[in-house]
C-alpha cells in the first residue's frame, strides 16, 4: 500500500533540514513550478509513504498555491506543514506546537460592518491526535496573517478576539485549500519569538541555525502515520 504526503515549508532555512532527510533516505531534489522540491520514501510493514516537500515561499498566497499544486498535480493524500511561529499565549521560545485550528486574523472587512478575521478551520482530528502524542509537543490554535507580527497591541487583539496561541504567515491559507479539497491537514511549528519588539532578532537567530529538531518531529509524525491503521 502506498500514500503520498505533501510537506510545505515557507522559506529556505525551514526547507534545508528537510533536504538533509532527503539525502539520508537517498531521495532526490528537483524544481517544480519554479519552486525547490524534494522527495523520499519511508517503508514499514508493507506500507510505503512518499514524502514530497516544497519550499513554497513566505505568505498566504505562496502557501495556498503550493497546497493547490500538491493536491491537483501531485495527488497527495494529505498535507503537513512545518515552520517557525511567534508565541501569542501559553507558549515559550523553543516549544513545539501542533495547530488545533487555523484562522486568518488579518482578513479585514470591518469598514463594511463585518467582524475582523475569518472562521477558524480545524486540523484533521486524527493527524492532530498523532501529532499531539509526540514527546514535548503542545497544542494550540494558530493565527495567520500576511505580516511579521511585532506589534504588542495587535498581538493582544488577536489573543483576545481569537484565543490563538501562535501566529504565522501560512497555515490558515493551507488549511482552507485542504478543507475545500477534502484533504487532511496538520501543522507542526516551533516557537521562534514572542511576537514583540524583539521578534525580528529572535526569529532571525533561530531561523539562521536551520536546526533539524522540527524536521525530526515531522519525521516522527510520519512514522506514526505509517503505523496508524485507520489511515490505510
C-alpha positions in Angstrom: 0.0 0.0 0.0 1.2 3.5 -0.9 0.3 7.0 0.2 1.8 10.4 -0.6 2.2 13.3 1.8 2.8 16.9 0.7 5.1 18.8 3.0 5.1 22.6 2.9 8.0 24.8 4.1 7.8 28.5 3.8 11.5 29.6 3.4 14.9 28.2 2.6 16.1 27.8 6.2 13.0 25.8 7.1 13.4 23.7 4.0 17.1 22.9 4.4 16.7 20.5 7.3 14.2 18.5 5.1 16.9 18.3 2.4 19.2 16.6 4.9 16.5 14.0 5.5 16.2 13.6 1.7 19.9 12.9 1.5 19.7 10.5 4.4 17.0 8.5 2.7 18.5 8.6 -0.7 15.8 10.9 -2.2 16.1 13.4 -4.9 15.7 17.2 -5.2 14.1 18.9 -8.2 12.4 22.1 -9.3 8.6 22.1 -9.5 6.7 25.1 -11.0 9.8 27.2 -10.2 10.0 26.1 -6.6 12.5 23.9 -4.9 11.1 20.5 -4.2 12.4 17.1 -3.0 11.1 13.7 -2.2 11.9 10.4 -0.5 10.1 7.3 0.6 9.5 5.7 4.0 8.6 2.0 4.1 7.4 -0.1 7.0 5.3 -3.3 7.4 4.4 -3.4 3.7 3.4 0.2 3.6 5.1 3.0 1.7 4.8 6.7 2.4 6.2 9.1 -0.3 7.2 12.5 1.3 7.1 15.3 -1.2 8.5 18.6 0.2 8.2 22.0 -1.3 9.8 25.4 -0.4 6.7 27.4 -1.1 7.8 31.0 -0.2 6.6 33.2 2.6 3.0 34.2 3.0 -0.6 33.1 2.4 -0.7 33.3 -1.4 2.5 31.3 -1.8 1.3 28.7 0.7 -2.2 28.4 -0.9 -0.9 28.0 -4.4 1.6 25.3 -3.3 -1.1 23.4 -1.4 -3.3 23.5 -4.5 -0.5 22.3 -6.7 0.3 19.4 -4.4 -3.3 18.3 -4.3 -4.1 18.8 -8.0 -0.9 17.7 -9.7 1.0 15.6 -7.1 -2.2 13.9 -6.0 -1.2 13.9 -2.3 -3.3 12.1 0.2 -2.7 14.6 3.0 -0.6 17.7 3.7 1.7 18.6 6.6 3.3 21.9 7.3 6.3 22.8 9.4 8.0 26.1 10.2 8.6 28.8 12.8 5.9 30.8 14.6 5.6 33.7 17.1 4.1 33.0 20.5 0.8 34.7 21.3 -0.3 32.9 24.5 0.9 30.0 26.7 4.0 29.1 24.7 7.7 29.8 25.0 10.5 30.2 22.6 11.7 26.7 21.5 8.4 25.0 22.2 6.9 22.6 19.6 3.2 23.0 18.9 0.6 21.3 16.8 -2.2 23.5 15.5 -5.7 22.6 16.6 -7.3 25.2 14.3 -6.2 27.8 11.8 -7.7 31.3 11.4 -6.9 34.3 9.1 -6.6 37.1 11.7 -5.8 39.9 9.2 -8.9 39.5 7.0 -10.5 42.9 7.5 -13.9 43.9 6.3 -14.7 45.9 9.4 -15.5 49.1 7.4 -18.4 47.1 6.0 -19.6 46.2 9.4 -18.3 42.7 9.4 -16.1 41.2 12.2 -12.3 41.0 11.9 -10.9 37.7 10.7 -12.4 34.6 9.2 -13.9 31.5 10.7 -11.3 29.0 12.1 -10.7 25.8 10.3 -10.0 22.7 12.4 -7.0 20.5 11.9 -7.7 16.9 10.8 -8.6 15.2 14.1 -6.6 12.0 13.6 -3.5 13.8 12.4 -3.8 16.2 15.3 -4.1 13.3 17.7 -1.0 11.7 16.3 1.0 14.9 16.4 -0.1 15.7 20.0 1.1 12.2 21.1 4.7 13.1 20.1 7.1 13.8 23.0 7.1 17.5 24.1 4.6 18.7 21.6 2.0 21.2 22.8 -1.3 22.0 21.1 -2.9 25.4 20.4 -4.9 27.4 17.9 -2.9 29.1 15.2 -3.5 32.6 13.8 -2.3 33.6 10.3 -1.7 36.9 8.6 0.5 38.5 5.9 2.6 40.3 8.3 5.6 39.6 10.7 3.9 40.3 14.0 5.8 42.6 16.3 3.1 45.0 17.5 2.1 44.2 21.1 -1.3 45.9 20.6 -2.2 43.7 17.6 -0.8 40.7 19.5 -3.2 41.4 22.4 -6.1 42.0 19.9 -5.6 38.6 18.2 -5.2 36.9 21.6 -8.4 38.4 22.9 -10.5 38.1 19.8 -9.4 34.7 18.5 -7.7 32.9 21.5 -4.8 31.9 19.3 -1.6 30.5 20.8 0.8 31.1 17.9 1.0 33.3 14.8 2.4 32.5 11.4 2.0 33.6 7.8 0.9 30.4 6.1 -1.2 27.8 8.0 -4.8 29.2 7.6 -4.3 29.5 3.8 -3.1 25.9 3.5 -6.0 24.8 5.8 -8.6 26.5 3.6 -7.3 24.8 0.4 -7.2 21.5 2.1 -10.7 21.9 3.5 -12.1 22.8 0.1 -10.3 19.9 -1.5 -11.2 17.3 1.2 -7.5 16.7 2.1 -6.5 16.2 5.7 -4.1 18.8 7.1 -2.0 19.3 10.2 0.8 21.7 11.1 3.7 21.4 13.4 5.5 24.6 14.4 8.4 25.7 16.6 8.2 28.9 18.5 11.0 31.3 17.4 9.9 34.5 19.1 7.3 36.2 21.3 5.7 38.4 18.6 7.1 41.5 20.3 9.7 44.2 19.7 12.5 41.6 19.9 10.8 39.2 17.4 12.9 40.1 14.4 16.2 39.4 16.0 14.9 36.3 17.9 13.4 34.8 14.8 16.4 35.5 12.6 18.8 34.0 15.1 16.7 30.7 15.3 15.9 30.6 11.6 19.5 31.1 10.5 20.5 28.0 12.5 18.3 25.8 10.3 18.2 23.1 13.0 17.0 19.6 12.5 14.7 19.3 15.5 11.4 20.3 13.9 12.0 18.1 10.8 12.8 15.2 13.1 9.5 15.9 14.8 7.8 15.9 11.4 9.5 12.6 10.6 8.3 11.1 13.9 4.7 12.1 12.9 5.2 10.4 9.5 6.3 7.2 11.3 3.0 7.4 13.3 1.1 7.8 10.1 2.7 4.7 8.7 1.7 2.8 11.8 -1.9 4.1 12.1 -4.3 1.5 10.6 -7.1 4.0 10.3 -5.2 5.9 7.7 -4.7 2.9 5.5 
